[in-house]
Amino acid sequence: MKKALTIFLLFATGLLCKAQHSIVGTVVDKTTREPLELAVIRDRATGRTVLTDHRGQFQLARQQHDSLLLDVSFIGYRTRQLRLAGGGGGTLIELEKSALDMTAVTVTGKTGIQSAPTLSRIDLNLAPARSAQDLLRLVPGLFIAQHQGGGKAEQIFLRGFDADHGTDVNISVDGIPVNLPSHAHGQGYADLHFLIPETVAGYEFGKGPYYAGYGDFTTAGYVSYHTINVPDHSLVKMEGGNFNTARIVALVDLLDQKARDRGRSAWLAGEALYSDGPFDYPEHFNRFNLMGKFITPLDKNNRLTFSLSTFSSGWRAAGELPGRAVAEGYIPDRFGVIDSAQGGYTSRTNASIGLVSHLSPRLTLENQVWYSHYFFNLISNFTFFYFYPQTGDEFRQRESRDLAGTNTRLLHTLPFAGGTLSSVIGAGTRYDAVHPGFIAHTRDAKDILDYIQLGKTRETNVNAYADESLVLGKWLFGAGLRLDYLHFFYGNQAPASDTAAAIYNGLPPRSGEAILSPKVNIAYTANSRLQYYLRLGKGFHSNDARIVIANKGYEILPAAYGADLGVNWKPLPGLFLNAALWWLYLRQEFTYGGDLGDQAVSPGGRTTRKGIDLALRYQLTSGLYAFLNLDLAQPRGLDAPKGENYLPLAPTFTSTGGLNFRFPNGWNGGISYRYMHDRPANEDNTLVARGYWIGDCTVNYTKKRYELGLSIENLFNSRWDESQFEYTSRLKYEPAPVDEVSYTPGTPFFIKLKYARFF
């Protein structure tokens, strides 16, 4: 019986995987020798296209004795035309970097199931990130706001979400998660400032809960950054500007060309930043970053990657101000300060070891082990003398955390039923230990008057997923399934007299739950210029461990359900357009707590969102490019009556756009804008968070060995509010509290000069 089964399996495999005459090859960057994934290989005779895999490899069928005339293209590289014949061990095709040519952009089958590879590569080529904030703004429709000094993680807005500091947007760097669950300042807190912009090689993003490889916090979407494996060159860059702003960054390639030819790479990068900001009370904002990466082959089929980074930052903050404080002369102007003790300090150290093993030409195994140590301390005061008229409402949020995890992926491709089947099977673990974390009522940033929360947190996440993609002619069918299990522990250590002690007394300190998340992706590629796609999926965001235990395990992992119907279209050779209609339902919204005892995000009711996304990229001439993003959303609560069901601070209309230029003589840069429309600041829209329109400008002169640059933020010196919140606050001498919108003023006209040296 066993022998018969073996013969049957061999026969079935032979029918599905018939031997074909084919062209095989590998596409790499000519300078770095790095493989280029998703490069487009086009047969000029038939128009058929295939894409390179994660190893830069491709296979294209041919008649037995024919050679093929191919176009090989990749965004940001010069297209090559060459004739290849079959046989041998495959052809190495080297591509050289060049100015972006939109005519070479091709709509391919995988575009419908990947996040947005075309948009991300176009944008990173046209507008390289200048700061950690710019890294997030690269994602179409994603807006950020800073409201507590430069060192705090940015507030994130995407697809009708005020995602606070990361509650509904999953962010990672080289496989290391950035989001921190059960954080002292809020669930999913994602501080990306440890990433040096000059080390970013690329990024992926996806909107909605449609991606099996991404779990917790992936409701509005995800953003995944990848750092350089092999630098193009070493560099030293110096920047200086208004408000005593200075920055220096260096990236040094540590190995020579011989080592690079053997597949080895090692580099070290560092960054130092200082700024006082535009405030009357100088921020003394400082940040220090150091990162290194080493890559070496163990043999021809195994490659080891080791990276290490460390980051620290300290700052003072003017904080958020009620409008009446300026109007009534309590402070001299909108850049003043009420509580000068506000500010913070944070640090994070990351280590990662990864091993990529090519088990066969079609089978690859990726393993990663990572570890981080994190510290956070923040002093804030939003309500001043509302809760405690005698001592004030100042409070501290603090935690020390160790976190570690593993990531494993098995990637496999094979011919199947006349098409190509791509499989990804993955698994991961994560463990967070906070020892301890607390929120405390303080005075003058030193004296702890009482603890609002104090305790140890332990959180474990174990996950597994499978993602299958089948390309059959013009159709792509994708299905994914993800399983997550989360276990929570919160040990209350607050004094017996504290309110928190009464909440947790008698409750079991542990709870756990599993969630299954299916995904479906379908795409129809009519030709190399037009594609339609449909995405359906379920995702989730976890609750804070403190809330899980307090609520006795109720709604630990509230689910999100989404649908996207979209199109990728090239109506003209130099024009690329992506548009999508989308809908999203959440079983439980996270809401920001404005009370002193509720400064983290808290669970709310059911919500729904629907909207339209539009992204357009157009090459007007060989060196002039236009871009436009329009994002409409209608966010609403489902458990409140009409007129009282607005979602505070959720964006309803945002837009970014501009013109970029890049000329052969070395001049490059652009002018751009970002716009956010007025939006409700509370549930009944009686308070409004004012919108803004801001223009920015950059001009660079780049040569082989150096670059000179000038950048201007808020080109027209617009008066705008970067962050806004509804607070009931009371100033020191006021007889009664007032409910209104408090704000952090946005940066005025800000000019910065840059000099970079390449070697």
Secondary structure as GFF3:
##gff-version 3
##sequence-region A 1 759
A	DSSP	alpha_helix	2	16	.	.	.	ID=ss1
A	DSSP	beta_strand	22	29	.	.	.	ID=ss2
A	DSSP	beta_strand	40	43	.	.	.	ID=ss3
A	DSSP	beta_strand	49	51	.	.	.	ID=ss4
A	DSSP	beta_strand	57	61	.	.	.	ID=ss5
A	DSSP	beta_strand	68	73	.	.	.	ID=ss6
A	DSSP	beta_strand	80	84	.	.	.	ID=ss7
A	DSSP	beta_strand	91	95	.	.	.	ID=ss8
A	DSSP	three_ten_helix	102	104	.	.	.	ID=ss9
A	DSSP	three_ten_helix	109	112	.	.	.	ID=ss10
A	DSSP	alpha_helix	117	126	.	.	.	ID=ss11
A	DSSP	alpha_helix	132	137	.	.	.	ID=ss12
A	DSSP	beta_strand	143	145	.	.	.	ID=ss13
A	DSSP	beta_strand	155	158	.	.	.	ID=ss14
A	DSSP	beta_strand	161	162	.	.	.	ID=ss15
A	DSSP	beta_strand	169	173	.	.	.	ID=ss16
A	DSSP	beta_strand	176	177	.	.	.	ID=ss17
A	DSSP	beta_strand	179	180	.	.	.	ID=ss18
A	DSSP	beta_strand	189	190	.	.	.	ID=ss19
A	DSSP	three_ten_helix	197	199	.	.	.	ID=ss20
A	DSSP	beta_strand	200	207	.	.	.	ID=ss21
A	DSSP	beta_strand	221	227	.	.	.	ID=ss22
A	DSSP	beta_strand	235	241	.	.	.	ID=ss23
A	DSSP	beta_strand	245	253	.	.	.	ID=ss24
A	DSSP	alpha_helix	257	261	.	.	.	ID=ss25
A	DSSP	beta_strand	265	275	.	.	.	ID=ss26
A	DSSP	beta_strand	285	299	.	.	.	ID=ss27
A	DSSP	beta_strand	302	316	.	.	.	ID=ss28
A	DSSP	beta_strand	321	322	.	.	.	ID=ss29
A	DSSP	alpha_helix	323	327	.	.	.	ID=ss30
A	DSSP	beta_strand	343	360	.	.	.	ID=ss31
A	DSSP	beta_strand	363	380	.	.	.	ID=ss32
A	DSSP	beta_strand	395	416	.	.	.	ID=ss33
A	DSSP	beta_strand	419	443	.	.	.	ID=ss34
A	DSSP	beta_strand	447	472	.	.	.	ID=ss35
A	DSSP	beta_strand	475	492	.	.	.	ID=ss36
A	DSSP	alpha_helix	499	504	.	.	.	ID=ss37
A	DSSP	beta_strand	510	527	.	.	.	ID=ss38
A	DSSP	beta_strand	530	540	.	.	.	ID=ss39
A	DSSP	alpha_helix	545	550	.	.	.	ID=ss40
A	DSSP	beta_strand	559	572	.	.	.	ID=ss41
A	DSSP	beta_strand	575	586	.	.	.	ID=ss42
A	DSSP	beta_strand	590	592	.	.	.	ID=ss43
A	DSSP	beta_strand	601	603	.	.	.	ID=ss44
A	DSSP	beta_strand	607	621	.	.	.	ID=ss45
A	DSSP	beta_strand	624	637	.	.	.	ID=ss46
A	DSSP	beta_strand	653	662	.	.	.	ID=ss47
A	DSSP	beta_strand	667	676	.	.	.	ID=ss48
A	DSSP	beta_strand	679	680	.	.	.	ID=ss49
A	DSSP	beta_strand	688	689	.	.	.	ID=ss50
A	DSSP	beta_strand	692	702	.	.	.	ID=ss51
A	DSSP	beta_strand	706	713	.	.	.	ID=ss52
A	DSSP	beta_strand	721	729	.	.	.	ID=ss53
A	DSSP	beta_strand	738	745	.	.	.	ID=ss54
A	DSSP	beta_strand	750	758	.	.	.	ID=ss55
###
